Amino acid sequence: MSLRQAFEAEHARREAERRAREDAERQQQEADLARAQELYDLLAADQAFLGEKGVSLQMSATRFTVMLDHPDYRIQAYFEGGGIEVRSADKRSASTPTAAPRKHQSVDTVADAVLVIAQFLADETR
């Protein structure tokens, strides 16, 4: 094998690995977005309940985030790498509009995210 052939083979191998990584990342992002949409749809089905609690439901498809927003607090579920991070933040004592997280829990399923969101919402609406 010549140097040129070895170089071209190595270059092709690296290109194939790069494409495989990009494809895997794209597939993971698509799965995260689908799960975020699933959570959003589940929460949107209880829109009347959310309205009673003074909470608005929002979703960011670019950030794979579903958020319950209230003037006093924010509960957010962030989807990344197949996992879900659920956070609760108190806006009343925050010095910035984003509010620092008070509670945080990692879960693996949308059903578990719904349970944690319900727990955090119950904590906020005693």
C-alpha positions in Angstrom: 0.0 0.0 0.0 1.4 3.4 -0.9 1.4 6.4 1.3 -1.4 8.0 -0.8 -3.6 4.9 -0.4 -3.0 4.7 3.3 -3.8 8.4 3.7 -7.0 8.1 1.6 -8.1 5.0 3.6 -7.5 6.8 6.9 -9.3 9.9 5.6 -12.2 7.8 4.5 -12.3 6.0 7.9 -12.4 9.3 9.8 -15.1 10.7 7.6 -17.2 7.6 8.1 -16.7 7.9 11.9 -17.7 11.6 11.8 -20.8 10.8 9.8 -21.7 8.0 12.2 -21.3 10.3 15.2 -23.4 13.0 13.6 -26.1 10.5 12.7 -26.2 9.1 16.3 -26.4 12.7 17.7 -29.2 13.6 15.3 -31.1 10.5 16.2 -30.7 11.2 19.9 -31.9 14.8 19.4 -34.9 13.6 17.5 -35.7 11.1 20.3 -35.3 13.8 23.0 -37.6 16.2 21.0 -40.2 13.4 20.6 -40.2 12.8 24.4 -40.4 16.5 25.1 -43.4 16.7 22.8 -44.9 13.7 24.5 -44.6 15.4 27.9 -46.0 18.6 26.6 -49.0 16.8 25.1 -49.6 15.0 28.4 -49.5 18.3 30.4 -51.5 20.2 27.7 -54.3 17.7 28.2 -54.7 19.2 31.7 -54.8 22.8 30.5 -57.8 23.7 32.6 -56.1 22.4 35.8 -53.0 24.4 34.9 -55.1 27.5 34.4 -56.6 26.9 37.9 -53.1 26.9 39.3 -52.2 30.1 37.4 -49.5 28.2 35.4 -48.8 28.6 31.7 -47.4 25.7 29.7 -44.5 26.4 27.3 -42.2 24.2 25.1 -39.0 25.1 23.5 -38.3 22.7 20.6 -34.8 24.1 20.1 -33.8 23.5 23.7 -35.9 20.3 24.3 -37.5 21.9 27.3 -41.1 21.8 28.6 -41.8 24.5 31.2 -44.6 25.4 33.7 -44.3 29.1 34.3 -46.0 30.9 37.2 -45.3 34.4 38.4 -43.7 33.0 41.6 -42.0 29.8 40.3 -40.9 27.8 37.3 -40.9 24.0 36.8 -38.9 22.8 33.8 -38.1 19.5 32.3 -35.0 19.4 30.1 -34.4 16.5 27.7 -30.8 15.6 26.8 -29.0 12.4 25.9 -32.0 10.2 26.7 -32.4 11.5 30.2 -34.7 14.1 31.7 -33.7 16.8 34.2 -36.6 18.2 36.2 -36.0 21.5 38.0 -38.0 23.8 40.2 -37.0 27.4 40.7 -38.3 30.1 43.0 -38.7 33.4 41.2 -39.7 35.4 44.3 -36.2 35.5 45.7 -34.3 35.4 42.4 -32.1 38.3 41.4 -32.3 37.3 37.7 -35.3 36.5 35.6 -34.1 33.0 35.0 -34.4 32.0 38.7 -31.9 29.6 40.3 -33.0 26.0 40.6 -34.1 25.0 44.2 -34.9 21.4 43.4 -33.5 19.1 40.8 -34.2 15.5 40.0 -33.0 13.3 37.1 -35.5 10.8 35.7 -35.5 8.4 32.7 -39.1 8.3 31.5 -41.8 10.8 30.6 -44.1 9.1 33.2 -41.5 9.7 35.9 -41.1 13.3 34.8 -44.9 13.8 35.1 -44.7 12.4 38.7 -41.8 14.7 39.7 -43.5 17.7 38.1 -46.6 16.9 40.1 -44.6 16.7 43.3 -42.8 20.0 42.6 -46.2 21.6 41.7 -47.7 20.3 44.9 -44.8 21.8 46.9 -45.3 25.2 45.3 -49.1 25.3 45.7 -49.5 24.1 49.3 
